[in-house]
Amino acid sequence: MKVDIITLFPEMFEGVFDKSIIGRAKEKGLVEINYHLMRKWAWNSYGAVDDKPYGGDVGMLIRVDVIDKAIKDCFGQRPRNDARVILTSARGKRFTQEDAERLSREDNLIIICGHYEGFDERVSSLVDEEISIGDYVLTGGEIPAMVITDAVVRLKTGVLGKDESSKVESFSGPLRKIEYPQYTRPAEYNGQKVPEVLLSGDPKKIKDWQEKQVS
């Protein structure tokens, strides 16, 4: 899988995807993550990508011509359906595990990070979908881009090591419920004991208990 992230602050991603599971996936060649500085497509010699909104509203908006050029350059000579283009947006669809699973089946994602007051409305016509990670306001779209990328990439075959790992965790499977509680040693700590059934060694009883705990 290839992920192209268009951002004003590529340095924010340094270290985030170089460690742990995603870092190992990159080392194995399972995913390629590229960061593109939005100012590369600036509309003037000062590196500006934004402009004043018509109508006199407060704040600055990222220009549609800037984003159009950025997307076209990410595609290069490839056909438009070779990648799915995502805009991080407060008004976008709320991101879910189902979305992560759907996007993990793509070969290439292009994620555009917003900033300032937002985008010129016409940017919406250039993307395949708009995604929000929650009903709150952030200073930019970089953190949502990190969330989306992390949730999607970990589902790619081979990234987690055991593919079944992602099938039994929270929000996965047909019921989309929270995973059952889990315990490790010691069997008792500060008066809190591991449920006896988990110590029984009886697979059927353990499975029954786990199914009852799913919420």
HELIX and SHEET records of a PDB file:
HELIX    1   1 PRO A   10  PHE A   13  5                                   4    
HELIX    2   2 SER A   20  GLU A   27  1                                   8    
HELIX    3   3 MET A   38  TRP A   41  5                                   4    
HELIX    4   4 VAL A   64  PHE A   75  1                                  12    
HELIX    5   5 ARG A   80  ASP A   82  5                                   3    
HELIX    6   6 GLN A   97  LEU A  103  1                                   7    
HELIX    7   7 GLU A  121  LEU A  126  5                                   6    
HELIX    8   8 GLU A  142  VAL A  153  1                                  12    
HELIX    9   9 ASP A  163  LYS A  167  5                                   5    
HELIX   10  10 GLU A  196  LEU A  199  1                                   4    
HELIX   11  11 PRO A  203  GLN A  213  1                                  11    
SHEET    1   A 5 GLU A  32  LEU A  37  0                                        
SHEET    2   A 5 LYS A   2  THR A   7  1                                        
SHEET    3   A 5 ASN A 108  ILE A 112  1                                        
SHEET    4   A 5 ARG A  84  ARG A  94  1                                        
SHEET    5   A 5 GLU A 129  SER A 132  1                                        
SHEET    1   B 3 ASP A  50  ASP A  51  0                                        
SHEET    2   B 3 LEU A  61  ILE A  62 -1                                        
SHEET    3   B 3 GLY A 118  PHE A 119  1                                        
SHEET    1   C 2 GLU A 188  TYR A 189  0                                        
SHEET    2   C 2 GLN A 192  LYS A 193 -1                                        
END                                                                             
